Amino acid sequence: MKLLLTIMIAALATGLLGCGGAGVDGRAPHLYDDAKQMVREAKTGIEQMDIEEFKVKMDSDDTFFLIDVRESDEYYEDCIPGAVNIPRGVLEFNIADAKFWDSEGFFAPEKTDEIIIYGYKVERGPLAAETLVKLGYTNVKDLYGGWVVWDQGPEALDVEEEVVEEGGCGG
């Protein structure tokens, strides 16, 4: 009887765990050739805001959340005024956490609130924005060019630079 029960448990575990590489919803997970392809695909599903549109938004009376998804040391070195730092690696956990937002002096954003995301350059922002869309936030935009464009202007993106991968997130 013990042997039969052990075999049944093993068969059940194999059936549940051995899904042939299936994702959470039973479909095979989407695989990318590299991180750049992943970023390109993320950009297709999100709205991007250029720096001029962003500056108009900053000068307006509009209410929006500005989230810097760079690492904390990057943020503390310098940031866009009014930005809240939520590194991309913890975004999913902090975006709706009332305690986190209380510590920042804000209420957590509602799913329909306007949220503008920026990273260092052009990689982390779109991935973070895509994450928020997947979490049900409906008014998310990525500041195209991120911190670099805010700090140095759009021409900073014209210079071809080697992407330095830090912390597994890219630039």
C-alpha positions in Angstrom: 0.0 0.0 0.0 2.8 2.4 0.9 4.6 1.6 -2.4 1.3 2.3 -4.4 0.8 5.6 -2.6 4.5 6.6 -3.3 4.0 5.8 -7.0 0.8 7.8 -7.2 2.4 10.8 -5.5 5.4 10.6 -7.8 3.1 10.3 -10.9 1.1 13.3 -9.7 4.2 15.4 -9.0 5.6 14.5 -12.5 2.3 15.5 -14.1 2.2 18.8 -12.2 5.8 19.8 -12.4 6.8 18.2 -15.8 4.7 20.5 -18.0 7.2 20.2 -20.9 8.5 23.7 -20.4 5.0 25.2 -20.3 4.5 28.6 -18.7 2.2 29.5 -15.9 -0.9 29.5 -18.1 0.0 26.1 -19.8 1.6 27.7 -22.9 5.3 27.6 -23.6 7.0 30.7 -22.3 8.1 33.3 -24.9 11.9 33.0 -25.4 14.1 35.8 -26.7 17.3 35.7 -28.6 18.8 38.4 -26.3 17.9 41.3 -24.0 17.8 43.8 -26.9 15.0 41.7 -28.6 13.1 41.7 -25.3 13.4 45.5 -25.0 12.3 46.0 -28.6 9.2 43.8 -28.0 8.4 45.7 -24.8 8.5 49.0 -26.6 5.8 47.8 -29.0 3.2 47.4 -26.2 3.8 50.7 -24.3 3.5 54.4 -25.0 6.7 56.3 -25.1 7.0 60.0 -24.3 9.7 62.2 -25.7 11.6 64.7 -23.7 9.8 67.7 -25.1 6.4 66.3 -24.2 7.7 65.4 -20.8 9.0 68.9 -20.1 5.5 70.3 -21.0 4.0 67.7 -18.6 6.4 68.8 -15.8 5.4 72.5 -16.3 1.7 71.7 -16.3 -0.6 71.2 -13.3 -1.3 67.6 -14.3 -1.0 65.0 -11.6 1.1 62.0 -12.4 3.6 59.6 -10.8 7.2 59.8 -11.9 9.1 56.6 -11.2 12.9 56.2 -11.5 13.6 52.5 -12.0 17.4 52.8 -11.9 19.3 51.4 -9.0 19.2 53.3 -5.7 22.9 54.5 -6.0 22.1 55.9 -9.5 19.0 57.7 -8.1 20.8 59.2 -5.1 23.6 60.5 -7.4 21.0 62.5 -9.3 17.4 62.2 -10.4 14.6 64.1 -12.1 12.9 66.3 -9.5 9.8 64.7 -8.1 10.7 61.2 -9.0 10.2 58.2 -6.7 12.9 55.5 -6.8 11.6 52.0 -7.3 14.4 49.9 -8.8 13.2 47.7 -11.6 14.1 44.6 -9.6 11.5 45.4 -6.9 8.9 47.3 -9.0 6.3 44.6 -9.0 6.4 44.3 -5.2 6.4 48.1 -4.3 4.1 49.6 -6.9 0.9 48.7 -4.9 2.5 48.6 -1.5 0.8 51.2 0.7 3.6 51.1 3.3 6.2 51.8 0.6 4.3 54.8 -0.7 3.5 56.0 2.8 7.3 56.1 3.5 7.7 58.2 0.3 4.9 60.6 1.4 2.4 59.6 -1.3 -0.6 57.3 -1.8 -0.1 54.3 -4.0 -1.1 54.9 -7.6 -4.5 53.7 -8.7 -4.6 51.4 -11.8 -5.8 54.4 -13.9 -3.4 57.0 -12.7 -0.8 58.4 -15.1 2.6 56.8 -14.4 5.8 57.9 -16.2 8.7 55.6 -16.0 12.3 56.3 -16.7 15.6 54.3 -16.5 19.1 55.3 -17.3 18.8 55.2 -21.1 16.4 53.1 -23.2 16.4 49.6 -21.8 15.0 49.5 -18.3 12.2 52.0 -18.8 10.3 50.0 -21.4 10.7 46.7 -19.5 9.4 48.4 -16.3 6.5 50.0 -18.1 5.6 46.7 -19.7 5.6 45.1 -16.2 3.1 47.7 -14.9 0.8 47.2 -17.9 0.9 43.4 -17.2 -0.1 44.3 -13.6 -3.2 46.1 -14.9 -2.0 49.8 -14.9 -3.6 51.4 -17.9 -1.9 54.8 -18.2 1.8 54.0 -18.2 4.3 55.8 -20.3 8.1 55.4 -20.7 10.2 58.5 -20.9 12.2 57.7 -24.1 15.9 58.0 -23.4 15.4 58.2 -19.7 17.9 60.0 -17.4 20.5 60.5 -20.1 18.1 62.5 -22.3 16.9 64.5 -19.3 20.5 65.3 -18.2 22.2 65.7 -21.6 19.5 66.2 -24.2 18.2 64.0 -27.1 21.5 64.2 -28.9 23.1 62.0 -26.2 21.3 59.0 -27.8 22.8 59.7 -31.2 26.2 58.6 -29.9 26.6 54.8 -30.3 27.9 53.5 -27.0 28.5 50.0 -25.8 25.8 48.9 -23.3 27.4 48.2 -20.0 25.4 45.5 -18.2 25.0 46.2 -14.5 22.9 44.1 -12.2 21.5 42.1 -15.1 19.2 44.9 -16.2 21.2 46.6 -19.0 21.2 50.4 -19.3 
